[in-house]
């Protein structure tokens, strides 16, 4: 239980403004458009931007087939 307590304490210190994922827009670009109904079912749509201009700084791309290089 002590691990959970420490984790929740750390999480409480993070805000949308300081988060490296959602900080740029306060999370607004991570909210999908949802259409549909309970009877017909729901569909969610989210535009995801991919930065292809930034050079990777660590890690490596997976080999063909998704296996480890």
PyMOL Python script that loads the backbone (N, CA, C, O; Angstrom):
from pymol import cmd

cmd.read_pdbstr("""\
ATOM      1  N   UNK A   1       0.810  -1.194   0.000  1.00  0.00           N
ATOM      2  CA  UNK A   1       0.000   0.000   0.000  1.00  0.00           C
ATOM      3  C   UNK A   1       0.855   1.260   0.000  1.00  0.00           C
ATOM      4  O   UNK A   1       0.416   2.303  -0.485  1.00  0.00           O
ATOM      5  N   UNK A   2       2.078   1.178   0.541  1.00  0.00           N
ATOM      6  CA  UNK A   2       2.930   2.362   0.591  1.00  0.00           C
ATOM      7  C   UNK A   2       3.334   2.819  -0.808  1.00  0.00           C
ATOM      8  O   UNK A   2       3.498   4.017  -1.039  1.00  0.00           O
ATOM      9  N   UNK A   3       3.498   1.873  -1.755  1.00  0.00           N
ATOM     10  CA  UNK A   3       3.827   2.263  -3.133  1.00  0.00           C
ATOM     11  C   UNK A   3       2.697   3.085  -3.736  1.00  0.00           C
ATOM     12  O   UNK A   3       2.947   4.088  -4.402  1.00  0.00           O
ATOM     13  N   UNK A   4       1.466   2.670  -3.509  1.00  0.00           N
ATOM     14  CA  UNK A   4       0.306   3.402  -4.021  1.00  0.00           C
ATOM     15  C   UNK A   4       0.237   4.798  -3.407  1.00  0.00           C
ATOM     16  O   UNK A   4      -0.032   5.774  -4.107  1.00  0.00           O
ATOM     17  N   UNK A   5       0.478   4.894  -2.106  1.00  0.00           N
ATOM     18  CA  UNK A   5       0.437   6.189  -1.428  1.00  0.00           C
ATOM     19  C   UNK A   5       1.462   7.136  -2.040  1.00  0.00           C
ATOM     20  O   UNK A   5       1.156   8.301  -2.291  1.00  0.00           O
ATOM     21  N   UNK A   6       2.664   6.649  -2.281  1.00  0.00           N
ATOM     22  CA  UNK A   6       3.694   7.477  -2.894  1.00  0.00           C
ATOM     23  C   UNK A   6       3.331   7.890  -4.306  1.00  0.00           C
ATOM     24  O   UNK A   6       3.570   9.028  -4.710  1.00  0.00           O
ATOM     25  N   UNK A   7       2.755   6.963  -5.054  1.00  0.00           N
ATOM     26  CA  UNK A   7       2.349   7.259  -6.426  1.00  0.00           C
ATOM     27  C   UNK A   7       1.256   8.312  -6.465  1.00  0.00           C
ATOM     28  O   UNK A   7       1.322   9.246  -7.264  1.00  0.00           O
ATOM     29  N   UNK A   8       0.257   8.172  -5.614  1.00  0.00           N
ATOM     30  CA  UNK A   8      -0.830   9.150  -5.610  1.00  0.00           C
ATOM     31  C   UNK A   8      -0.342  10.511  -5.145  1.00  0.00           C
ATOM     32  O   UNK A   8      -0.846  11.535  -5.606  1.00  0.00           O
ATOM     33  N   UNK A   9       0.619  10.541  -4.249  1.00  0.00           N
ATOM     34  CA  UNK A   9       1.187  11.816  -3.803  1.00  0.00           C
ATOM     35  C   UNK A   9       1.904  12.498  -4.969  1.00  0.00           C
ATOM     36  O   UNK A   9       1.775  13.708  -5.156  1.00  0.00           O
ATOM     37  N   UNK A  10       2.663  11.718  -5.756  1.00  0.00           N
ATOM     38  CA  UNK A  10       3.360  12.282  -6.912  1.00  0.00           C
ATOM     39  C   UNK A  10       2.370  12.780  -7.960  1.00  0.00           C
ATOM     40  O   UNK A  10       2.556  13.857  -8.528  1.00  0.00           O
ATOM     41  N   UNK A  11       1.322  12.006  -8.219  1.00  0.00           N
ATOM     42  CA  UNK A  11       0.327  12.385  -9.202  1.00  0.00           C
ATOM     43  C   UNK A  11      -0.380  13.678  -8.813  1.00  0.00           C
ATOM     44  O   UNK A  11      -0.731  14.480  -9.679  1.00  0.00           O
ATOM     45  N   UNK A  12      -0.588  13.881  -7.536  1.00  0.00           N
ATOM     46  CA  UNK A  12      -1.258  15.092  -7.059  1.00  0.00           C
ATOM     47  C   UNK A  12      -0.442  16.353  -7.354  1.00  0.00           C
ATOM     48  O   UNK A  12      -0.994  17.454  -7.366  1.00  0.00           O
ATOM     49  N   UNK A  13       0.850  16.206  -7.589  1.00  0.00           N
ATOM     50  CA  UNK A  13       1.720  17.348  -7.874  1.00  0.00           C
ATOM     51  C   UNK A  13       1.720  17.727  -9.357  1.00  0.00           C
ATOM     52  O   UNK A  13       2.280  18.759  -9.727  1.00  0.00           O
ATOM     53  N   UNK A  14       1.098  16.905 -10.211  1.00  0.00           N
ATOM     54  CA  UNK A  14       1.086  17.156 -11.655  1.00  0.00           C
ATOM     55  C   UNK A  14      -0.220  17.840 -12.032  1.00  0.00           C
ATOM     56  O   UNK A  14      -1.302  17.405 -11.638  1.00  0.00           O
ATOM     57  N   UNK A  15      -0.103  18.909 -12.794  1.00  0.00           N
ATOM     58  CA  UNK A  15      -1.287  19.591 -13.316  1.00  0.00           C
ATOM     59  C   UNK A  15      -1.279  19.469 -14.834  1.00  0.00           C
ATOM     60  O   UNK A  15      -0.264  19.083 -15.414  1.00  0.00           O
ATOM     61  N   UNK A  16      -2.381  19.787 -15.480  1.00  0.00           N
ATOM     62  CA  UNK A  16      -2.404  19.772 -16.944  1.00  0.00           C
ATOM     63  C   UNK A  16      -1.376  20.741 -17.507  1.00  0.00           C
ATOM     64  O   UNK A  16      -0.772  20.465 -18.544  1.00  0.00           O
ATOM     65  N   UNK A  17      -1.170  21.870 -16.842  1.00  0.00           N
ATOM     66  CA  UNK A  17      -0.223  22.871 -17.331  1.00  0.00           C
ATOM     67  C   UNK A  17       1.220  22.376 -17.251  1.00  0.00           C
ATOM     68  O   UNK A  17       2.042  22.754 -18.086  1.00  0.00           O
ATOM     69  N   UNK A  18       1.545  21.534 -16.259  1.00  0.00           N
ATOM     70  CA  UNK A  18       2.924  21.074 -16.100  1.00  0.00           C
ATOM     71  C   UNK A  18       3.185  19.701 -16.718  1.00  0.00           C
ATOM     72  O   UNK A  18       4.331  19.256 -16.776  1.00  0.00           O
ATOM     73  N   UNK A  19       2.140  19.035 -17.174  1.00  0.00           N
ATOM     74  CA  UNK A  19       2.277  17.711 -17.757  1.00  0.00           C
ATOM     75  C   UNK A  19       2.914  17.800 -19.137  1.00  0.00           C
ATOM     76  O   UNK A  19       2.553  18.676 -19.923  1.00  0.00           O
ATOM     77  N   UNK A  20       3.855  16.911 -19.446  1.00  0.00           N
ATOM     78  CA  UNK A  20       4.542  16.951 -20.741  1.00  0.00           C
ATOM     79  C   UNK A  20       3.674  16.462 -21.897  1.00  0.00           C
ATOM     80  O   UNK A  20       4.020  16.700 -23.054  1.00  0.00           O
ATOM     81  N   UNK A  21       2.576  15.797 -21.625  1.00  0.00           N
ATOM     82  CA  UNK A  21       1.706  15.293 -22.683  1.00  0.00           C
ATOM     83  C   UNK A  21       0.574  16.263 -22.970  1.00  0.00           C
ATOM     84  O   UNK A  21       0.296  16.572 -24.128  1.00  0.00           O
ATOM     85  N   UNK A  22      -0.077  16.744 -21.927  1.00  0.00           N
ATOM     86  CA  UNK A  22      -1.267  17.572 -22.090  1.00  0.00           C
ATOM     87  C   UNK A  22      -1.026  19.051 -21.836  1.00  0.00           C
ATOM     88  O   UNK A  22      -1.965  19.843 -21.920  1.00  0.00           O
ATOM     89  N   UNK A  23       0.196  19.444 -21.529  1.00  0.00           N
ATOM     90  CA  UNK A  23       0.508  20.805 -21.113  1.00  0.00           C
ATOM     91  C   UNK A  23       0.303  21.878 -22.155  1.00  0.00           C
ATOM     92  O   UNK A  23      -0.024  23.011 -21.802  1.00  0.00           O
ATOM     93  N   UNK A  24       0.480  21.566 -23.426  1.00  0.00           N
ATOM     94  CA  UNK A  24       0.388  22.599 -24.459  1.00  0.00           C
ATOM     95  C   UNK A  24      -1.009  23.175 -24.610  1.00  0.00           C
ATOM     96  O   UNK A  24      -1.162  24.360 -24.906  1.00  0.00           O
ATOM     97  N   UNK A  25      -2.026  22.352 -24.410  1.00  0.00           N
ATOM     98  CA  UNK A  25      -3.392  22.810 -24.678  1.00  0.00           C
ATOM     99  C   UNK A  25      -4.361  22.506 -23.543  1.00  0.00           C
ATOM    100  O   UNK A  25      -5.575  22.590 -23.728  1.00  0.00           O
ATOM    101  N   UNK A  26      -3.844  22.157 -22.382  1.00  0.00           N
ATOM    102  CA  UNK A  26      -4.706  21.852 -21.256  1.00  0.00           C
ATOM    103  C   UNK A  26      -5.553  20.607 -21.466  1.00  0.00           C
ATOM    104  O   UNK A  26      -6.565  20.422 -20.789  1.00  0.00           O
ATOM    105  N   UNK A  27      -5.150  19.755 -22.395  1.00  0.00           N
ATOM    106  CA  UNK A  27      -5.874  18.522 -22.662  1.00  0.00           C
ATOM    107  C   UNK A  27      -6.942  18.650 -23.730  1.00  0.00           C
ATOM    108  O   UNK A  27      -7.567  17.652 -24.090  1.00  0.00           O
ATOM    109  N   UNK A  28      -7.173  19.856 -24.251  1.00  0.00           N
ATOM    110  CA  UNK A  28      -8.268  20.073 -25.217  1.00  0.00           C
ATOM    111  C   UNK A  28      -8.118  19.230 -26.484  1.00  0.00           C
ATOM    112  O   UNK A  28      -9.121  18.787 -27.043  1.00  0.00           O
ATOM    113  N   UNK A  29      -6.885  19.000 -26.949  1.00  0.00           N
ATOM    114  CA  UNK A  29      -6.690  18.226 -28.175  1.00  0.00           C
ATOM    115  C   UNK A  29      -6.746  16.723 -27.936  1.00  0.00           C
ATOM    116  O   UNK A  29      -6.661  15.947 -28.889  1.00  0.00           O
ATOM    117  N   UNK A  30      -6.887  16.298 -26.687  1.00  0.00           N
ATOM    118  CA  UNK A  30      -6.972  14.875 -26.373  1.00  0.00           C
ATOM    119  C   UNK A  30      -8.407  14.426 -26.111  1.00  0.00           C
ATOM    120  O   UNK A  30      -8.640  13.286 -25.711  1.00  0.00           O
ATOM    121  N   UNK A  31      -9.364  15.318 -26.335  1.00  0.00           N
ATOM    122  CA  UNK A  31     -10.774  14.981 -26.113  1.00  0.00           C
ATOM    123  C   UNK A  31     -11.396  14.622 -27.459  1.00  0.00           C
ATOM    124  O   UNK A  31     -11.453  15.469 -28.350  1.00  0.00           O
ATOM    125  N   UNK A  32     -11.864  13.382 -27.625  1.00  0.00           N
ATOM    126  CA  UNK A  32     -12.436  12.976 -28.914  1.00  0.00           C
ATOM    127  C   UNK A  32     -13.833  13.552 -29.131  1.00  0.00           C
ATOM    128  O   UNK A  32     -14.518  13.937 -28.183  1.00  0.00           O
ATOM    129  N   UNK A  33     -14.234  13.602 -30.378  1.00  0.00           N
ATOM    130  CA  UNK A  33     -15.613  13.916 -30.735  1.00  0.00           C
ATOM    131  C   UNK A  33     -16.380  12.603 -30.660  1.00  0.00           C
ATOM    132  O   UNK A  33     -15.997  11.618 -31.291  1.00  0.00           O
ATOM    133  N   UNK A  34     -17.461  12.591 -29.888  1.00  0.00           N
ATOM    134  CA  UNK A  34     -18.236  11.370 -29.695  1.00  0.00           C
ATOM    135  C   UNK A  34     -19.621  11.558 -30.296  1.00  0.00           C
ATOM    136  O   UNK A  34     -20.295  12.550 -30.020  1.00  0.00           O
ATOM    137  N   UNK A  35     -20.042  10.603 -31.118  1.00  0.00           N
ATOM    138  CA  UNK A  35     -21.381  10.633 -31.714  1.00  0.00           C
ATOM    139  C   UNK A  35     -22.077   9.310 -31.429  1.00  0.00           C
ATOM    140  O   UNK A  35     -21.435   8.319 -31.081  1.00  0.00           O
ATOM    141  N   UNK A  36     -23.384   9.307 -31.579  1.00  0.00           N
ATOM    142  CA  UNK A  36     -24.138   8.077 -31.415  1.00  0.00           C
ATOM    143  C   UNK A  36     -25.089   8.134 -30.239  1.00  0.00           C
ATOM    144  O   UNK A  36     -25.389   9.202 -29.707  1.00  0.00           O
ATOM    145  N   UNK A  37     -25.556   6.959 -29.845  1.00  0.00           N
ATOM    146  CA  UNK A  37     -26.502   6.852 -28.748  1.00  0.00           C
ATOM    147  C   UNK A  37     -26.355   5.486 -28.086  1.00  0.00           C
ATOM    148  O   UNK A  37     -25.652   4.607 -28.586  1.00  0.00           O
ATOM    149  N   UNK A  38     -27.029   5.330 -26.959  1.00  0.00           N
ATOM    150  CA  UNK A  38     -27.004   4.051 -26.269  1.00  0.00           C
ATOM    151  C   UNK A  38     -27.572   2.957 -27.169  1.00  0.00           C
ATOM    152  O   UNK A  38     -27.024   1.857 -27.230  1.00  0.00           O
ATOM    153  N   UNK A  39     -28.662   3.253 -27.863  1.00  0.00           N
ATOM    154  CA  UNK A  39     -29.306   2.245 -28.712  1.00  0.00           C
ATOM    155  C   UNK A  39     -28.501   1.916 -29.963  1.00  0.00           C
ATOM    156  O   UNK A  39     -28.398   0.749 -30.342  1.00  0.00           O
ATOM    157  N   UNK A  40     -27.926   2.934 -30.612  1.00  0.00           N
ATOM    158  CA  UNK A  40     -27.224   2.730 -31.877  1.00  0.00           C
ATOM    159  C   UNK A  40     -25.741   2.429 -31.689  1.00  0.00           C
ATOM    160  O   UNK A  40     -25.082   1.931 -32.602  1.00  0.00           O
ATOM    161  N   UNK A  41     -25.227   2.727 -30.520  1.00  0.00           N
ATOM    162  CA  UNK A  41     -23.794   2.581 -30.277  1.00  0.00           C
ATOM    163  C   UNK A  41     -23.091   3.918 -30.431  1.00  0.00           C
ATOM    164  O   UNK A  41     -23.654   4.862 -30.985  1.00  0.00           O
ATOM    165  N   UNK A  42     -21.892   3.996 -29.955  1.00  0.00           N
ATOM    166  CA  UNK A  42     -21.119   5.231 -29.991  1.00  0.00           C
ATOM    167  C   UNK A  42     -19.906   5.083 -30.895  1.00  0.00           C
ATOM    168  O   UNK A  42     -19.383   3.985 -31.083  1.00  0.00           O
ATOM    169  N   UNK A  43     -19.472   6.194 -31.446  1.00  0.00           N
ATOM    170  CA  UNK A  43     -18.230   6.260 -32.214  1.00  0.00           C
ATOM    171  C   UNK A  43     -17.442   7.463 -31.712  1.00  0.00           C
ATOM    172  O   UNK A  43     -18.017   8.523 -31.463  1.00  0.00           O
ATOM    173  N   UNK A  44     -16.156   7.307 -31.565  1.00  0.00           N
ATOM    174  CA  UNK A  44     -15.290   8.397 -31.128  1.00  0.00           C
ATOM    175  C   UNK A  44     -14.265   8.672 -32.218  1.00  0.00           C
ATOM    176  O   UNK A  44     -13.746   7.749 -32.846  1.00  0.00           O
ATOM    177  N   UNK A  45     -13.981   9.947 -32.434  1.00  0.00           N
ATOM    178  CA  UNK A  45     -13.021  10.345 -33.457  1.00  0.00           C
ATOM    179  C   UNK A  45     -12.029  11.320 -32.832  1.00  0.00           C
ATOM    180  O   UNK A  45     -12.419  12.246 -32.121  1.00  0.00           O
ATOM    181  N   UNK A  46     -10.744  11.103 -33.104  1.00  0.00           N
ATOM    182  CA  UNK A  46      -9.708  11.962 -32.548  1.00  0.00           C
ATOM    183  C   UNK A  46      -8.611  12.151 -33.592  1.00  0.00           C
ATOM    184  O   UNK A  46      -8.053  11.177 -34.099  1.00  0.00           O
ATOM    185  N   UNK A  47      -8.308  13.389 -33.907  1.00  0.00           N
ATOM    186  CA  UNK A  47      -7.215  13.695 -34.826  1.00  0.00           C
ATOM    187  C   UNK A  47      -5.920  13.664 -34.019  1.00  0.00           C
ATOM    188  O   UNK A  47      -5.800  14.335 -32.994  1.00  0.00           O
ATOM    189  N   UNK A  48      -4.957  12.882 -34.491  1.00  0.00           N
ATOM    190  CA  UNK A  48      -3.672  12.765 -33.806  1.00  0.00           C
ATOM    191  C   UNK A  48      -2.591  13.317 -34.716  1.00  0.00           C
ATOM    192  O   UNK A  48      -2.397  12.841 -35.834  1.00  0.00           O
ATOM    193  N   UNK A  49      -1.901  14.314 -34.229  1.00  0.00           N
ATOM    194  CA  UNK A  49      -0.814  14.904 -35.007  1.00  0.00           C
ATOM    195  C   UNK A  49       0.478  14.132 -34.759  1.00  0.00           C
ATOM    196  O   UNK A  49       0.754  13.716 -33.634  1.00  0.00           O
ATOM    197  N   UNK A  50       1.254  13.946 -35.798  1.00  0.00           N
ATOM    198  CA  UNK A  50       2.535  13.251 -35.690  1.00  0.00           C
ATOM    199  C   UNK A  50       3.625  14.182 -36.198  1.00  0.00           C
ATOM    200  O   UNK A  50       3.588  14.628 -37.345  1.00  0.00           O
ATOM    201  N   UNK A  51       4.590  14.469 -35.341  1.00  0.00           N
ATOM    202  CA  UNK A  51       5.714  15.327 -35.718  1.00  0.00           C
ATOM    203  C   UNK A  51       6.765  14.470 -36.408  1.00  0.00           C
ATOM    204  O   UNK A  51       7.445  13.675 -35.759  1.00  0.00           O
ATOM    205  N   UNK A  52       6.899  14.626 -37.708  1.00  0.00           N
ATOM    206  CA  UNK A  52       7.877  13.851 -38.466  1.00  0.00           C
ATOM    207  C   UNK A  52       9.177  14.619 -38.688  1.00  0.00           C
ATOM    208  O   UNK A  52      10.072  14.135 -39.381  1.00  0.00           O
ATOM    209  N   UNK A  53       9.287  15.822 -38.097  1.00  0.00           N
ATOM    210  CA  UNK A  53      10.480  16.635 -38.316  1.00  0.00           C
ATOM    211  C   UNK A  53      11.488  16.532 -37.178  1.00  0.00           C
ATOM    212  O   UNK A  53      12.643  16.924 -37.345  1.00  0.00           O
ATOM    213  N   UNK A  54      11.079  16.018 -36.034  1.00  0.00           N
ATOM    214  CA  UNK A  54      11.972  15.940 -34.884  1.00  0.00           C
ATOM    215  C   UNK A  54      12.760  14.632 -34.925  1.00  0.00           C
ATOM    216  O   UNK A  54      12.183  13.552 -35.052  1.00  0.00           O
ATOM    217  N   UNK A  55      14.070  14.742 -34.818  1.00  0.00           N
ATOM    218  CA  UNK A  55      14.926  13.551 -34.815  1.00  0.00           C
ATOM    219  C   UNK A  55      14.793  12.827 -33.482  1.00  0.00           C
ATOM    220  O   UNK A  55      14.776  13.470 -32.433  1.00  0.00           O
ATOM    221  N   UNK A  56      14.697  11.499 -33.504  1.00  0.00           N
ATOM    222  CA  UNK A  56      14.632  10.736 -32.256  1.00  0.00           C
ATOM    223  C   UNK A  56      15.887  10.957 -31.417  1.00  0.00           C
ATOM    224  O   UNK A  56      16.985  11.093 -31.957  1.00  0.00           O
ATOM    225  N   UNK A  57      15.721  10.992 -30.096  1.00  0.00           N
ATOM    226  CA  UNK A  57      16.867  11.197 -29.217  1.00  0.00           C
ATOM    227  C   UNK A  57      17.249   9.937 -28.461  1.00  0.00           C
ATOM    228  O   UNK A  57      18.329   9.878 -27.872  1.00  0.00           O
ATOM    229  N   UNK A  58      16.383   8.924 -28.464  1.00  0.00           N
ATOM    230  CA  UNK A  58      16.718   7.670 -27.798  1.00  0.00           C
ATOM    231  C   UNK A  58      15.847   6.561 -28.350  1.00  0.00           C
ATOM    232  O   UNK A  58      14.874   6.824 -29.057  1.00  0.00           O
ATOM    233  N   UNK A  59      16.186   5.333 -28.036  1.00  0.00           N
ATOM    234  CA  UNK A  59      15.408   4.205 -28.512  1.00  0.00           C
ATOM    235  C   UNK A  59      15.692   3.920 -29.971  1.00  0.00           C
ATOM    236  O   UNK A  59      16.599   4.499 -30.569  1.00  0.00           O
ATOM    237  N   UNK A  60      14.906   3.022 -30.534  1.00  0.00           N
ATOM    238  CA  UNK A  60      15.078   2.693 -31.936  1.00  0.00           C
ATOM    239  C   UNK A  60      13.740   2.260 -32.511  1.00  0.00           C
ATOM    240  O   UNK A  60      12.835   1.863 -31.777  1.00  0.00           O
ATOM    241  N   UNK A  61      13.627   2.339 -33.804  1.00  0.00           N
ATOM    242  CA  UNK A  61      12.400   1.910 -34.479  1.00  0.00           C
ATOM    243  C   UNK A  61      12.359   0.387 -34.491  1.00  0.00           C
ATOM    244  O   UNK A  61      13.403  -0.257 -34.590  1.00  0.00           O
ATOM    245  N   UNK A  62      11.174  -0.191 -34.391  1.00  0.00           N
ATOM    246  CA  UNK A  62      11.084  -1.651 -34.440  1.00  0.00           C
ATOM    247  C   UNK A  62      11.466  -2.178 -35.812  1.00  0.00           C
ATOM    248  O   UNK A  62      11.291  -1.497 -36.823  1.00  0.00           O
ATOM    249  N   UNK A  63      11.984  -3.384 -35.838  1.00  0.00           N
ATOM    250  CA  UNK A  63      12.299  -4.011 -37.121  1.00  0.00           C
ATOM    251  C   UNK A  63      11.019  -4.430 -37.813  1.00  0.00           C
ATOM    252  O   UNK A  63       9.950  -4.384 -37.203  1.00  0.00           O
ATOM    253  N   UNK A  64      11.098  -4.835 -39.060  1.00  0.00           N
ATOM    254  CA  UNK A  64       9.917  -5.278 -39.801  1.00  0.00           C
ATOM    255  C   UNK A  64       9.217  -6.390 -39.034  1.00  0.00           C
ATOM    256  O   UNK A  64       9.867  -7.292 -38.505  1.00  0.00           O
ATOM    257  N   UNK A  65       7.923  -6.325 -38.975  1.00  0.00           N
ATOM    258  CA  UNK A  65       7.158  -7.337 -38.257  1.00  0.00           C
ATOM    259  C   UNK A  65       6.962  -7.014 -36.787  1.00  0.00           C
ATOM    260  O   UNK A  65       6.303  -7.775 -36.078  1.00  0.00           O
ATOM    261  N   UNK A  66       7.518  -5.901 -36.307  1.00  0.00           N
ATOM    262  CA  UNK A  66       7.290  -5.476 -34.938  1.00  0.00           C
ATOM    263  C   UNK A  66       8.149  -6.163 -33.893  1.00  0.00           C
ATOM    264  O   UNK A  66       7.966  -5.925 -32.699  1.00  0.00           O
ATOM    265  N   UNK A  67       9.085  -7.011 -34.312  1.00  0.00           N
ATOM    266  CA  UNK A  67       9.948  -7.696 -33.349  1.00  0.00           C
ATOM    267  C   UNK A  67      11.045  -6.786 -32.843  1.00  0.00           C
ATOM    268  O   UNK A  67      11.207  -5.664 -33.322  1.00  0.00           O
ATOM    269  N   UNK A  68      11.783  -7.267 -31.891  1.00  0.00           N
ATOM    270  CA  UNK A  68      12.910  -6.471 -31.382  1.00  0.00           C
ATOM    271  C   UNK A  68      14.054  -6.518 -32.392  1.00  0.00           C
ATOM    272  O   UNK A  68      14.284  -7.545 -33.030  1.00  0.00           O
ATOM    273  N   UNK A  69      14.776  -5.391 -32.535  1.00  0.00           N
ATOM    274  CA  UNK A  69      15.912  -5.352 -33.487  1.00  0.00           C
ATOM    275  C   UNK A  69      17.056  -6.211 -33.027  1.00  0.00           C
ATOM    276  O   UNK A  69      18.080  -6.290 -33.705  1.00  0.00           O
TER     277      UNK A  69
END
""", "prot")
cmd.dss("prot")
cmd.show_as("cartoon", "prot")
cmd.util.cbc("prot")
cmd.orient("prot")
